[in-house]
Amino acid sequence: MNRTEFIVATAIVLFAAFLLGWFAAWLVHRLTRVTQSDMGELDRMARELHEAEEARDEAMAYHQQREAELTNKLSQAEAELRAAMDGLREARSEAEELRAFVERQNMRG
């Protein structure tokens, strides 16, 4: 193989490599390109995701508000229960004192 044949063979190999690379790049671009309908679908999905996040935030806020209300009601109910138990305890104590008083009166009389 003389010098000219070597240069021609090298040029052909380099050109074939260039064509193969160009074809591969074109094929990748063709397979991965985003169509207009895909963009519409992505926009719709983005809107739905945004709406879902807003709904989640609203639900979390409602949950926190409701939890605070229920905690407040529970605290009030516990306070009322303590007050009722204290009143019952005092009423029982008074009833015992009255029984003792009545028994003392019955023993005297």
Secondary structure, DSSP 8 states (H G I E B T S, - for coil): --HHHHHHHHHHHHHHHHHHHHHHHHHHHHHH---HHHHHHHHHHHHHHHHHHHHHHHHHHHHHHHHHHHHHHHHHHHHHHHHHHHHHHHHHHHHHHHHHHHHHHHHH-
